Amino acid sequence: MVNPHRIITRYVVYEYLKIFGLSLSSLILIYVIVLFFQKMNLFVEYHAPLYLIFEYLIYKIPEVIFQWTLPYAILLSTLLTLGTFSRHNEITALKAGGISLYRITLPLFFIAFLISFISFVGNEYLVPYTSQKTRYLLSVKVRREPMMSFFKNYKIWYRSNHRIFNIQLLDSREKILKGITLYEFNDQFQCIRRIDAKEAKWIDGKWHFYRGTVRDFDESGSVQMTPFQEMEFPIQEDWASFQNAEQKSEELSYSELRTYIQKIQSAGYDATRYWVDLYSKLSYPLLNLIMVLVGIPFALKSGRSGGMALSIGISVMIGFAYGITYYIFLSFGRSGVLPPFLSSWTPTLLFGLIGIFTLVSVRQ
């Protein structure tokens, strides 16, 4: 005898995945078109070959999927699938047959949970790789800038004419290089000076070094050490030169970012904004599951009173509300107003609670 629950599950999964595929591909296409026109002037300005534009867009697709479109595709799919069932009275018929709303929607939660796991894996392995490729493509292949910086042991190494910089941490908000060591070389690539400083600040177009030591090396091999509390040092690199070399969280996996945090904390530097990014790497994939919770009650209501246009409008409204809430709380965390854990998890948990309460209130 055929199990009716298995038939219903198969039907719900098939309809949901069909709409999910269309929703996700549509959102990706929209984002890719927007990215194309955003970067078109840059590619034209530097006379970049046409294939680099398509290479750039291909590298951006994983980021677009896992960091932008996936939760909203799930929300839209939930609204359209259940809205269609409700509008065609299929949910009413199933409930009349003794099948609860929770049992009808259970396959959607399993799908969302699986997608949340895939989202975490994608952000852990694929997105960091493609983000690094995207940065390299724009800097080296398009703008034709020399490869001036690289990372080793989670430190930034930056090379310029006759100088090499070793930097522990960049503070973008305050424009500070923390834990900086500067090596100067002559034409024979012999080190003639080394400057160690606790930090260097970009103030009024000049670099000010604080709490450090200058070591001058002469040809005989002797060293002259000069400690200082503050020193203005003229170098040709401005703040933008180093900002482009900053270690970005999206280019690191969860495990790499956690190791990086441990490194900079052990060196005595504040890692608050990196803690926020670390926690968000866990909270954001869970949003895929939350979107099903939030979408089910709205889907049942919009299915009775409206069609696809209303479902799309609701998904845009919910997505916009979450996006605003999410980035406000992240900014609170990065600025130290809220603890990193709270700032990263509050928006997801808040929308999750809203989804649970509205789902419980739906008439069975």
NORGIDA-V5333 format. One record per backbone hydrogen bond with DSSP energy under -0.5 kcal/mol. NH is the residue of the N-H (numbers start at 0). CO is the residue of the C=O. E is the energy in kcal/mol with one decimal. If there is no record, write none. Layout:
((NH & CO & E) (NH & CO & E))
This chain:
((3 & 1 & -0.6) (6 & 2 & -1.5) (7 & 3 & -2.5) (8 & 4 & -2.5) (9 & 5 & -2.4) (10 & 6 & -2.3) (11 & 7 & -2.8) (12 & 8 & -2.6) (13 & 9 & -2.3) (14 & 10 & -2.4) (15 & 11 & -2.5) (16 & 12 & -2.8) (17 & 13 & -1.9) (18 & 14 & -1.9) (19 & 15 & -2.9) (20 & 16 & -2.5) (21 & 17 & -1.5) (22 & 18 & -2.7) (23 & 19 & -3.0) (24 & 20 & -2.1) (25 & 21 & -1.9) (26 & 22 & -2.4) (27 & 23 & -2.5) (28 & 24 & -2.2) (29 & 25 & -2.2) (30 & 26 & -2.4) (31 & 27 & -2.7) (32 & 28 & -2.3) (33 & 29 & -2.2) (34 & 30 & -2.8) (35 & 31 & -2.4) (36 & 32 & -2.0) (37 & 33 & -2.1) (38 & 34 & -2.2) (39 & 35 & -0.9) (40 & 36 & -0.5) (42 & 38 & -2.1) (43 & 39 & -2.5) (44 & 40 & -2.7) (45 & 41 & -1.7) (46 & 43 & -1.2) (47 & 42 & -2.7) (51 & 48 & -1.1) (52 & 48 & -0.7) (52 & 49 & -0.9) (53 & 49 & -1.2) (54 & 50 & -2.2) (55 & 51 & -2.5) (56 & 52 & -2.1) (57 & 53 & -2.1) (58 & 54 & -2.2) (59 & 55 & -1.5) (60 & 56 & -1.0) (60 & 57 & -0.6) (61 & 57 & -0.6) (63 & 59 & -2.5) (64 & 60 & -2.7) (65 & 61 & -2.7) (66 & 62 & -2.2) (67 & 63 & -0.8) (68 & 63 & -2.8) (69 & 64 & -2.1) (72 & 68 & -2.2) (73 & 69 & -1.9) (74 & 70 & -2.2) (75 & 71 & -2.4) (76 & 72 & -2.3) (77 & 73 & -2.4) (78 & 74 & -2.4) (79 & 75 & -2.5) (80 & 76 & -2.8) (81 & 77 & -2.0) (82 & 78 & -1.6) (83 & 79 & -1.9) (84 & 80 & -2.1) (85 & 81 & -2.7) (86 & 82 & -2.4) (87 & 83 & -1.9) (88 & 85 & -1.3) (89 & 84 & -2.5) (90 & 84 & -0.9) (92 & 88 & -1.8) (93 & 89 & -2.2) (94 & 90 & -2.5) (95 & 91 & -2.0) (96 & 92 & -1.1) (97 & 94 & -1.5) (98 & 93 & -2.2) (99 & 97 & -0.6) (103 & 99 & -1.7) (104 & 100 & -2.2) (105 & 101 & -1.0) (107 & 104 & -0.9) (108 & 104 & -1.2) (108 & 105 & -0.5) (109 & 105 & -1.7) (110 & 106 & -2.2) (111 & 107 & -2.5) (112 & 108 & -2.5) (113 & 109 & -2.2) (114 & 110 & -2.5) (115 & 111 & -2.3) (116 & 112 & -1.9) (117 & 113 & -2.3) (118 & 114 & -2.7) (119 & 115 & -2.1) (120 & 116 & -2.3) (121 & 117 & -2.7) (122 & 118 & -2.4) (123 & 119 & -1.7) (124 & 120 & -2.2) (125 & 120 & -0.6) (125 & 121 & -0.8) (126 & 121 & -2.7) (128 & 124 & -0.9) (129 & 125 & -2.4) (130 & 126 & -2.6) (131 & 127 & -1.9) (132 & 128 & -1.9) (133 & 129 & -2.3) (134 & 130 & -2.2) (135 & 131 & -2.3) (136 & 132 & -2.4) (137 & 133 & -2.3) (138 & 134 & -2.5) (139 & 135 & -2.5) (140 & 135 & -1.1) (141 & 136 & -2.0) (142 & 137 & -2.3) (144 & 138 & -2.9) (147 & 145 & -1.7) (149 & 156 & -2.1) (151 & 154 & -1.8) (154 & 151 & -1.4) (155 & 166 & -2.7) (156 & 149 & -2.8) (156 & 154 & -0.5) (157 & 164 & -2.6) (158 & 147 & -3.1) (159 & 162 & -2.8) (162 & 159 & -1.3) (163 & 182 & -2.1) (164 & 157 & -3.5) (165 & 180 & -2.6) (166 & 155 & -3.0) (167 & 177 & -1.4) (167 & 178 & -0.9) (168 & 177 & -1.8) (170 & 175 & -2.9) (171 & 169 & -0.8) (174 & 170 & -1.4) (175 & 170 & -1.7) (176 & 199 & -3.0) (177 & 168 & -3.2) (177 & 175 & -0.6) (178 & 197 & -3.2) (179 & 196 & -1.4) (180 & 165 & -2.3) (181 & 194 & -3.0) (182 & 163 & -2.8) (183 & 192 & -2.8) (184 & 161 & -2.4) (185 & 189 & -1.8) (188 & 185 & -2.0) (191 & 183 & -2.5) (192 & 183 & -1.3) (193 & 214 & -2.5) (194 & 181 & -2.6) (195 & 212 & -2.5) (196 & 179 & -2.6) (197 & 209 & -1.6) (197 & 210 & -1.5) (198 & 209 & -1.1) (199 & 176 & -2.5) (200 & 207 & -2.6) (201 & 174 & -2.1) (202 & 200 & -0.9) (202 & 205 & -2.8) (205 & 202 & -1.4) (206 & 232 & -0.5) (207 & 200 & -2.6) (207 & 205 & -0.5) (208 & 206 & -0.5) (208 & 230 & -3.6) (209 & 198 & -2.5) (210 & 228 & -2.1) (211 & 227 & -2.0) (212 & 195 & -2.4) (213 & 225 & -2.3) (214 & 193 & -3.2) (215 & 213 & -0.5) (215 & 223 & -2.4) (216 & 191 & -2.4) (217 & 221 & -1.8) (220 & 217 & -1.6) (223 & 215 & -2.3) (224 & 222 & -0.6) (225 & 213 & -2.6) (227 & 211 & -2.5) (230 & 208 & -2.5) (232 & 206 & -2.2) (232 & 230 & -0.6) (234 & 232 & -0.7) (241 & 237 & -1.0) (241 & 238 & -0.5) (242 & 238 & -2.4) (243 & 239 & -1.7) (244 & 241 & -1.3) (245 & 242 & -1.6) (247 & 245 & -0.8) (250 & 247 & -1.2) (251 & 248 & -1.9) (256 & 252 & -2.7) (257 & 253 & -2.2) (258 & 254 & -2.0) (259 & 255 & -2.4) (260 & 256 & -2.3) (261 & 257 & -2.0) (262 & 258 & -2.0) (263 & 259 & -2.3) (264 & 260 & -2.3) (265 & 261 & -2.2) (266 & 262 & -1.0) (267 & 264 & -1.7) (268 & 263 & -2.6) (274 & 270 & -2.1) (275 & 271 & -2.0) (276 & 272 & -1.7) (277 & 273 & -2.3) (278 & 274 & -2.5) (279 & 275 & -2.0) (280 & 276 & -1.1) (280 & 277 & -0.5) (281 & 278 & -1.2) (282 & 278 & -2.3) (283 & 279 & -2.4) (285 & 281 & -0.8) (286 & 282 & -0.6) (286 & 283 & -1.5) (287 & 284 & -1.5) (288 & 285 & -0.9) (289 & 285 & -1.7) (290 & 286 & -2.5) (291 & 287 & -0.7) (291 & 288 & -0.5) (292 & 288 & -1.5) (293 & 289 & -2.6) (294 & 290 & -2.1) (295 & 291 & -2.0) (296 & 292 & -0.7) (297 & 293 & -0.9) (298 & 294 & -2.6) (299 & 295 & -2.0) (300 & 296 & -1.8) (301 & 297 & -3.0) (302 & 298 & -2.0) (303 & 299 & -0.8) (303 & 300 & -0.5) (304 & 300 & -1.2) (305 & 301 & -2.4) (310 & 306 & -1.9) (311 & 307 & -2.6) (312 & 308 & -2.2) (313 & 309 & -2.5) (314 & 310 & -2.3) (315 & 311 & -2.3) (316 & 312 & -2.1) (317 & 313 & -2.9) (318 & 314 & -2.7) (319 & 315 & -2.5) (320 & 316 & -2.3) (321 & 317 & -2.7) (322 & 318 & -2.6) (323 & 319 & -2.4) (324 & 320 & -2.2) (325 & 321 & -3.3) (326 & 322 & -2.2) (327 & 323 & -1.9) (328 & 324 & -2.2) (329 & 325 & -2.1) (330 & 326 & -1.9) (331 & 327 & -1.9) (332 & 328 & -2.1) (333 & 329 & -2.7) (334 & 330 & -1.7) (335 & 332 & -1.0) (336 & 331 & -1.9) (337 & 331 & -1.3) (342 & 338 & -2.4) (343 & 339 & -1.8) (344 & 340 & -2.0) (345 & 341 & -2.6) (348 & 344 & -2.8) (349 & 345 & -3.0) (350 & 346 & -2.3) (351 & 347 & -1.9) (352 & 348 & -2.5) (353 & 349 & -2.1) (354 & 350 & -2.3) (355 & 351 & -2.3) (356 & 352 & -2.6) (357 & 353 & -2.3) (358 & 354 & -2.1) (359 & 355 & -2.5) (360 & 356 & -1.6) (361 & 357 & -0.6) (361 & 358 & -0.8))
